[in-house]
Amino acid sequence: MLPYIFMERKGIHIIDLEKTADALETAGAAMKQMAKSGKKILFVATKKQAKEIVAQCAQRVGMPYVTERWLGGMLTNFTTIRKSIKKMQSIEKMLADGTLENITKKEKLMMSRDKQKMEKVLGGIANMNRTPSAIFLVDIGHEHIGLAEADRLNITTFGMVDTNCDPNKVDYAIPSNDDATKSITAITTYLMNCVLEGLEERKNENVEDTEEVSNDEAAEVAADTNDTDDKGRRRRVGGGNDRKPAGGSGRGGNNGGPRRPR
């Protein structure tokens, strides 16, 4: 962390905010591009002062998050975690549609407690169908298990790095105080806004593509209509020139030939 330290005063290291701003801008641009590409970013913060902040920001951008205990193998053994999520969702469905009315009160209470425990730990990743493309960590030292799993799967890592951590462990290190609520709020909010911008650009591009397709289809329909009208006019004009005079059949059955003198 030496390159990011501005000075030391009374045994306290002060971080260079200019380098923090540069690193934050770089990380924000990378997150924006990922969101624009439709990739998922997992927000992780199990520290008490960061839980609520990170959860609110992740929910606002529709990204998965972990704010309770990190389960071992949440990334490396995602198949098993996904089974637990499906079990939680099935219990929710049974409680909602009244399927559990025929079981005893004790069994129903036990299932409700199991659902609450699973929802507390897995609720933030319930809609995550596959491993994320990137992971954002508040305090990489505290979240060392999640960081190790992300490195093992070659997942892009973003992290708030304090003076007691190694910035080389993450792909995008943001030197900052990961214990102060204000710094956590400022950095997480900035990254959230970058993700929102990326999602908005992706939405606008999809709308433009849809409009272009609609215009092309309308032009094709108009061209087909014009071709059909032209063919219809040609048939009418050609039909009038090629029409043969109707011949009447005479008494002698000459089919319109010259009559014989009687």
C-alpha atoms as one frame of an Amber mdcrd trajectory, in Angstrom:
protein
   0.000   0.000   0.000   3.035   2.292   0.090   2.310   3.955  -3.301  -1.178
   4.922  -2.076  -0.099   6.407   1.278   0.196  10.184   1.386   1.838  10.544
   4.780   1.980   9.161   8.304   0.895  11.120  11.351   1.004   9.828  14.938
   1.193   6.241  13.756  -1.794   6.640  11.399  -1.349   6.275   7.634  -3.211
   8.813   5.509  -4.307   7.661   2.043  -3.676   9.844  -1.009  -7.164  10.851
  -2.142  -6.006  11.745  -5.654  -4.952   8.155  -6.238  -8.196   6.993  -4.667
 -10.145   9.133  -7.141  -8.169   7.763 -10.094  -8.644   4.171  -8.976 -12.343
   4.746  -8.321 -12.832   6.222 -11.781 -11.083   3.255 -13.407 -13.124   0.750
 -11.412 -16.360   2.618 -12.178 -15.650   2.580 -15.924 -15.009  -1.178 -15.813
 -18.229  -1.815 -13.874 -20.190   0.358 -16.279 -18.932  -1.636 -19.256 -19.820
  -4.916 -17.542 -23.329  -3.723 -16.744 -23.714  -2.507 -20.330 -22.761  -5.998
 -21.532 -25.432  -7.563 -19.308 -23.015  -9.191 -16.853 -23.733  -9.720 -13.154
 -21.637  -8.168 -10.371 -21.795  -9.672  -6.869 -21.628  -7.149  -4.000 -20.123
  -8.556  -0.799 -19.981  -6.829   2.597 -20.412  -8.818   5.803 -19.051  -6.099
   8.088 -21.653  -4.603  10.390 -21.190  -0.994   9.240 -21.370  -1.907   5.543
 -24.253  -4.409   5.411 -27.186  -2.070   4.970 -25.372   0.319   2.614 -24.251
  -2.388   0.206 -27.601  -4.208   0.308 -29.523  -1.046  -0.630 -27.165  -0.183
  -3.488 -27.212  -3.730  -4.885 -31.004  -3.906  -4.719 -31.322  -0.607  -6.545
 -29.298  -1.846  -9.531 -30.744  -5.372  -9.404 -27.446  -7.085  -8.634 -26.882
 -10.039  -6.269 -25.362  -9.360  -2.869 -24.081 -11.094   0.275 -24.326  -9.207
   3.547 -24.480 -12.093   6.016 -22.039 -14.929   6.593 -20.122 -16.013   3.495
 -20.865 -19.687   2.927 -17.809 -21.721   1.981 -18.074 -22.764  -1.650 -20.612
 -20.089  -2.563 -18.757 -19.666  -5.859 -16.612 -22.780  -6.236 -19.482 -25.096
  -5.258 -22.306 -23.053  -6.697 -24.286 -26.136  -7.787 -24.903 -27.122  -4.153
 -25.743 -23.536  -3.212 -28.233 -23.438  -6.073 -29.968 -26.535  -4.690 -30.390
 -24.790  -1.331 -31.865 -21.756  -3.125 -34.367 -23.981  -4.951 -35.326 -25.621
  -1.654 -35.929 -22.194  -0.109 -38.053 -21.137  -3.082 -40.096 -24.342  -2.968
 -40.862 -23.806   0.737 -41.954 -20.233  -0.038 -44.246 -21.505  -2.777 -45.798
 -24.149  -0.515 -46.392 -21.614   2.247 -48.020 -19.243  -0.228 -50.385 -21.641
  -2.051 -51.577 -23.472   1.081 -49.942 -26.829   0.319 -48.759 -27.131   3.924
 -52.237 -26.919   5.432 -52.435 -30.704   5.818 -49.222 -31.071   7.847 -48.942
 -30.628  11.598 -48.367 -27.257  13.195 -44.932 -28.294  14.463 -43.733 -29.357
  10.991 -45.026 -26.164   9.476 -43.206 -24.105  12.130 -39.948 -25.973  11.501
 -40.186 -25.400   7.762 -40.863 -21.701   8.312 -37.768 -21.421  10.514 -35.631
 -23.218   7.925 -36.910 -20.860   5.257 -36.071 -17.802   7.360 -32.529 -19.052
   8.004 -31.909 -19.765   4.325 -33.461 -16.476   3.255 -31.175 -14.565   5.633
 -28.046 -16.047   4.058 -29.178 -16.771   0.489 -31.851 -14.128  -0.071 -29.460
 -11.761  -1.844 -28.394 -14.352  -4.413 -31.791 -16.016  -4.954 -31.988 -14.696
  -8.535 -28.360 -15.502  -9.407 -28.582 -18.437 -11.827 -24.841 -18.708 -12.505
 -21.562 -17.497 -11.066 -21.096 -13.722 -11.453 -18.693 -12.087 -13.890 -17.259
  -9.825 -11.183 -17.292  -9.388  -7.424 -17.037  -6.202  -5.345 -15.645  -6.589
  -1.813 -15.672  -4.167   1.098 -12.467  -4.936   3.047 -10.627  -7.661   1.134
  -8.952  -8.790   4.350 -12.266  -9.515   6.045 -13.676 -11.176   2.892 -10.590
 -13.290   2.173 -12.613 -16.484   1.576 -14.752 -14.874  -1.125 -11.650 -13.322
  -2.670  -9.874 -16.693  -2.779 -12.857 -18.360  -4.465 -13.120 -15.553  -7.033
  -9.399 -15.844  -7.843  -9.742 -19.594  -8.247 -12.535 -19.132 -10.818 -10.773
 -16.199 -12.563 -13.602 -13.814 -11.658 -12.824 -10.103 -11.938 -12.416  -8.577
  -8.475 -13.043  -5.041  -7.224 -12.199  -4.165  -3.645 -11.887  -1.418  -1.079
  -8.297  -1.763   0.150  -7.159  -0.251   3.440  -3.568   0.367   4.506  -3.377
  -3.040   6.200  -4.125  -5.004   2.990  -2.302  -5.904  -0.216  -3.771  -4.121
  -3.280  -2.186  -6.679  -5.638  -4.712  -9.315  -4.552  -7.540  -7.678  -6.508
  -7.836  -6.622 -10.140  -9.227  -3.168  -9.320  -7.978  -1.904  -5.960  -9.659
   1.185  -4.498  -7.449   2.567  -1.685  -9.808   3.786   1.021 -10.858   3.485
   4.637 -13.014   0.352   4.734 -14.072   0.921   8.353 -15.708   4.348   8.042
 -19.374   4.429   7.078 -18.968   7.648   5.074 -16.209   6.282   2.852 -18.119
   3.031   2.281 -21.225   5.009   1.344 -19.350   7.343  -1.012 -17.514   4.609
  -2.900 -20.421   2.159  -3.091 -22.804   4.896  -4.249 -20.393   6.011  -6.974
 -20.010   2.461  -8.274 -23.784   1.976  -8.106 -24.291   5.064 -10.286 -21.767
   3.706 -12.806 -23.681   0.438 -12.986 -26.940   2.353 -13.425 -25.448   4.288
 -16.338 -24.349   1.057 -17.978 -27.796  -0.497 -17.557 -29.439   2.636 -18.981
 -27.179   2.606 -22.043 -27.943  -1.080 -22.575 -31.671  -0.345 -22.378 -31.412
   2.521 -24.877 -29.444   0.379 -27.320 -32.085  -2.338 -27.152 -34.824   0.230
 -27.824 -32.914   1.615 -30.827 -32.366  -1.880 -32.222 -36.065  -2.638 -31.827
 -37.011   0.577 -33.627 -34.598  -0.187 -36.466 -36.048  -3.672 -36.871 -39.586
  -2.244 -36.866 -38.657   0.346 -39.516 -37.035  -2.322 -41.683 -40.097  -4.541
 -41.392 -42.389  -1.623 -42.258 -40.255  -0.808 -45.308 -40.384  -4.449 -46.456
 -44.170  -4.544 -46.040 -44.528  -1.305 -48.009 -42.284  -2.643 -50.796 -44.301
  -5.884 -50.986 -47.536  -3.878 -51.135 -46.229  -1.734 -54.018 -45.107  -4.812
 -55.937 -48.537  -6.397 -55.480 -50.278  -3.216 -56.713 -48.022  -3.038 -59.790
 -48.716  -6.673 -60.661 -52.453  -6.065 -60.277 -52.325  -3.083 -62.664 -50.402
  -5.116 -65.255 -52.991  -7.891 -65.123 -55.861  -5.435 -65.650 -54.160  -3.695
 -68.567 -53.026  -6.941 -70.195 -56.438  -8.534 -69.718 -58.161  -5.726 -71.680
 -55.844  -6.073 -74.756 -55.911  -9.859 -74.950 -59.686 -10.215 -74.648 -61.164
 -12.094 -77.641 -64.505 -11.095 -79.185 -67.258 -13.364 -78.070 -68.644 -15.413
 -80.924 -72.281 -16.485 -81.037 -73.282 -19.895 -82.276 -75.607 -19.736 -85.280
 -78.387 -22.035 -86.189 -76.117 -24.095 -88.335 -73.602 -24.425 -85.613 -70.832
 -22.446 -87.353 -69.664 -20.801 -84.126 -69.787 -17.258 -85.362 -68.655 -17.955
 -89.011 -70.382 -16.483 -92.103 -73.977 -17.666 -92.482 -74.938 -19.821 -95.401
 -77.552 -18.461 -97.753 -80.844 -20.223 -97.280
